[in-house]
Protein backbone atom coordinates (compact mmCIF):
# COMPACT_ATOMS: atom_id res chain seq x y z
CA UNK A 1 0.00 0.00 0.00
CA UNK A 2 1.32 3.37 -0.95
CA UNK A 3 0.27 6.69 0.62
CA UNK A 4 -0.15 9.36 -2.04
CA UNK A 5 -1.74 12.73 -1.74
CA UNK A 6 -4.82 12.59 0.37
CA UNK A 7 -5.51 8.86 0.48
CA UNK A 8 -4.18 5.33 0.47
CA UNK A 9 -4.21 3.30 -2.73
CA UNK A 10 -4.07 -0.44 -3.14
CA UNK A 11 -0.62 -0.41 -4.75
CA UNK A 12 -1.97 -1.09 -8.24
CA UNK A 13 -1.60 2.52 -9.33
CA UNK A 14 -3.88 3.47 -12.20
CA UNK A 15 -4.14 -0.03 -13.65
CA UNK A 16 -7.57 -1.18 -14.70
CA UNK A 17 -8.74 -4.69 -13.92
CA UNK A 18 -7.90 -7.11 -16.74
CA UNK A 19 -10.92 -8.04 -18.78
CA UNK A 20 -10.94 -11.57 -20.08
CA UNK A 21 -12.34 -12.39 -23.47
CA UNK A 22 -14.92 -15.15 -23.71
CA UNK A 23 -13.59 -18.59 -24.67
CA UNK A 24 -13.58 -19.03 -28.44
CA UNK A 25 -12.81 -22.70 -29.27
CA UNK A 26 -11.86 -22.07 -32.92
CA UNK A 27 -9.41 -19.34 -31.97
CA UNK A 28 -7.87 -21.17 -29.01
CA UNK A 29 -7.52 -24.56 -30.73
CA UNK A 30 -5.62 -22.88 -33.61
CA UNK A 31 -2.94 -21.59 -31.22
CA UNK A 32 0.28 -23.51 -30.83
CA UNK A 33 4.04 -23.71 -31.13
CA UNK A 34 5.94 -22.81 -34.26
CA UNK A 35 8.27 -25.61 -35.34
CA UNK A 36 11.66 -24.53 -36.68
CA UNK A 37 14.71 -26.62 -37.57
CA UNK A 38 18.35 -26.17 -38.57
CA UNK A 39 21.13 -28.41 -39.81
CA UNK A 40 24.73 -27.82 -38.80
CA UNK A 41 25.94 -30.96 -40.59
CA UNK A 42 27.60 -30.92 -44.02
CA UNK A 43 25.58 -33.78 -45.51
CA UNK A 44 22.48 -34.41 -43.35
CA UNK A 45 19.68 -31.86 -43.75
CA UNK A 46 16.35 -31.27 -42.01
CA UNK A 47 13.34 -29.30 -43.23
CA UNK A 48 9.91 -28.39 -41.86
CA UNK A 49 6.94 -29.69 -43.84
CA UNK A 50 4.20 -28.51 -41.41
CA UNK A 51 5.28 -25.50 -39.29
CA UNK A 52 2.67 -25.42 -36.50
CA UNK A 53 1.91 -27.79 -33.59
CA UNK A 54 -1.54 -26.69 -32.42
CA UNK A 55 -3.60 -27.23 -29.28
CA UNK A 56 -6.40 -28.52 -31.53
CA UNK A 57 -4.35 -31.51 -32.70
CA UNK A 58 -2.69 -30.34 -35.91
CA UNK A 59 0.75 -31.93 -35.99
CA UNK A 60 4.03 -30.27 -36.83
CA UNK A 61 6.16 -32.27 -39.25
CA UNK A 62 9.81 -32.34 -40.22
CA UNK A 63 11.80 -34.49 -42.61
CA UNK A 64 15.47 -35.46 -42.43
CA UNK A 65 17.52 -36.40 -45.49
CA UNK A 66 21.05 -37.60 -46.20
CA UNK A 67 23.68 -39.44 -44.21
CA UNK A 68 25.43 -37.52 -41.43
CA UNK A 69 29.02 -36.36 -41.62
CA UNK A 70 28.92 -36.35 -37.84
CA UNK A 71 30.36 -34.37 -34.99
CA UNK A 72 34.15 -34.24 -34.74
CA UNK A 73 34.67 -31.60 -32.05
CA UNK A 74 32.84 -29.71 -29.30
CA UNK A 75 31.39 -27.11 -31.70
CA UNK A 76 27.87 -26.96 -33.12
CA UNK A 77 29.09 -28.58 -36.35
CA UNK A 78 27.65 -32.05 -36.91
CA UNK A 79 24.34 -31.41 -35.14
CA UNK A 80 20.67 -30.96 -36.00
CA UNK A 81 18.48 -28.49 -34.13
CA UNK A 82 14.72 -28.52 -33.55
CA UNK A 83 12.85 -25.67 -31.82
CA UNK A 84 9.28 -25.41 -30.57
CA UNK A 85 8.30 -21.84 -29.67
CA UNK A 86 6.63 -20.57 -26.51
CA UNK A 87 2.88 -19.87 -26.71
CA UNK A 88 -0.23 -19.23 -24.62
CA UNK A 89 -3.79 -20.38 -24.96
CA UNK A 90 -7.04 -20.20 -22.98
CA UNK A 91 -8.65 -23.32 -21.57
CA UNK A 92 -12.45 -23.70 -21.68
CA UNK A 93 -12.64 -22.74 -17.97
CA UNK A 94 -11.04 -19.36 -18.77
CA UNK A 95 -7.55 -19.98 -17.35
CA UNK A 96 -4.57 -19.05 -19.49
CA UNK A 97 -2.02 -21.80 -20.01
CA UNK A 98 1.60 -20.86 -20.79
CA UNK A 99 3.57 -23.50 -22.70
CA UNK A 100 7.35 -23.22 -22.56
CA UNK A 101 9.49 -23.35 -25.68
CA UNK A 102 11.91 -26.20 -26.32
CA UNK A 103 15.29 -26.26 -28.06
CA UNK A 104 16.65 -29.71 -28.87
CA UNK A 105 20.15 -30.13 -30.30
CA UNK A 106 21.01 -33.60 -31.59
CA UNK A 107 24.70 -34.50 -32.00
CA UNK A 108 25.19 -36.82 -34.99
CA UNK A 109 27.55 -39.74 -35.47
CA UNK A 110 29.49 -40.18 -38.71
CA UNK A 111 27.41 -42.23 -41.14
CA UNK A 112 24.18 -41.87 -39.11
CA UNK A 113 21.15 -42.46 -41.33
CA UNK A 114 18.26 -40.01 -41.57
CA UNK A 115 15.85 -42.55 -40.04
CA UNK A 116 18.15 -43.00 -37.04
CA UNK A 117 18.27 -39.22 -36.51
CA UNK A 118 14.47 -39.01 -36.69
CA UNK A 119 14.17 -41.86 -34.17
CA UNK A 120 16.62 -40.08 -31.82
CA UNK A 121 14.54 -36.86 -31.92
CA UNK A 122 11.38 -38.86 -31.19
CA UNK A 123 13.01 -40.58 -28.20
CA UNK A 124 14.12 -37.22 -26.74
CA UNK A 125 10.67 -35.64 -27.20
CA UNK A 126 8.77 -38.62 -25.76
CA UNK A 127 11.12 -38.90 -22.77
CA UNK A 128 10.73 -35.19 -21.95
CA UNK A 129 8.31 -33.62 -19.49
CA UNK A 130 6.94 -31.07 -21.97
CA UNK A 131 3.43 -31.54 -23.38
CA UNK A 132 4.56 -32.95 -26.73
CA UNK A 133 4.67 -36.45 -28.16
CA UNK A 134 6.31 -37.54 -31.39
CA UNK A 135 6.38 -40.43 -33.83
CA UNK A 136 8.76 -41.30 -36.65
CA UNK A 137 8.00 -42.97 -39.95
CA UNK A 138 11.35 -43.53 -41.60
CA UNK A 139 13.03 -40.12 -41.76
CA UNK A 140 9.79 -38.19 -41.13
CA UNK A 141 8.92 -36.78 -37.69
CA UNK A 142 5.39 -35.98 -36.51
CA UNK A 143 5.00 -33.88 -33.34
CA UNK A 144 1.68 -33.35 -31.54
CA UNK A 145 0.65 -31.28 -28.52
CA UNK A 146 -0.72 -33.33 -25.62
CA UNK A 147 -2.36 -31.46 -22.78
CA UNK A 148 -1.42 -33.01 -19.45
N, C-alpha and C positions, 0 to 999 in steps of 0.2 A: 504494500500500500504506500502510496506516495502522497504527501501533503503538498498541494499546489493552490496558490491563491486563497480562496475562501473556503475550500472544502477538501475532503479526502476522496480520492478516486480509487478504483479497484486495481490499478496497476496496468490496465490494458490500454491506457491512453485513449486515443480517439478511434480505436479499431471497432469496426462494426462486427456483429456476430456473423459467422460464416453461414451462408445459406447453401443448403445442399440441394442439388438438382434431383428430380425424381429418377428412379432407376429405369433406364432404357435398355432392355435386353439386347437389341440389335447393335447399339452403340458399344455397350460394354463387352459383348462377346467378340467384337471385331478388334479389341485392343490386345496387344501382345508384344513380345520381344522381337526385335529385328535381328535376323541371323546374318552374320558377316564372317567371312573366312579369308585367310591369307596363306600363301605357300612361301616358305623360306628355303625350299629345297630346289636344286637345279633341275631335277627331272620329274619329281612327283608334284602334281598340281591339284588344286581343289577349287571348285566353283559352286556358287549358290544357284539352285534351280527353283527354289520357292523361298523368298526372303522373310516371311513372317510366321512366327509361332504364336497362334492366337489362343485366347481363353476359351473361345468357342469350339476348339478342336481342329482348326486348320493347322496342318503340320508344316514345319520348315524342312527344307530338303537341301542336301549338298551332295556333290558327286566328286570322287577322287579318281584321278587318272595317272597312269605311269608307274614306273618302278622307282623307288627312292634311291637317291645318291647316299643319303644318310648323314648323320651328325658325326663330325670328326674332331670337334673341339667344344669349348664351353659357350660358344656364341649362339646366336639365334639361327644360324645357318643349319640346314638339315632338319627343320621342324615344320609342322603345319599348325596353324592357329584357327580357332573357332571361337566366336564371340556371340553371346546372347545379351542384348541390351536390357537395361533397367526399364520397368514400366509400372504403371498403376492402373487399377481398375476397381469399379464399385461392385460389391456383392449385392444380391437381391435384398438383403436386410439393410442396405444403406451404408455399410462400413466400407472404407477404402482399404484395399489391399495393396501393399508395396512389394513388388517382386524384384529381388536383387539381380544385377547383371552377372554374367559368368564369362570368364576368359580362360580357355583351355588351350594350352600349348602341348603339342605331342611331338616328342623327339623321335626321329625315325632311325631305323637301322639300315645299313647299306643293303640294297637288294630287296627291301620290304615291299611287298605287293600292295596295290591299292586296296584290295579287299581286307588285307590285314590291318591297314591303317584305319579303315572304316570301322572294323570290329573293335579296335583299340579305343576309338572315340566313343563308341556305344558303351563299352565297359566302363569308361570313366563317368559318362553321363548317368548311367543306371546305378552306379555305386555311390553317386553324390547325394547330398541331402537337399538339393534344390528341386523345385517342383517340375522337373522335366524327365521324360523317359525317351529312349531312343531305340531304334531297330536298324539293322543293316541288311541289305540285300545285295550281296556282292560288294561293289565299291560305292553303293548309294546309301546315304544316311537319311533317316526320317526321324525328326524330333518333334515330340508333342508336349504340350503343357498339361500337367496333371495336378489339379488342386488337391492339397492334402487336408 
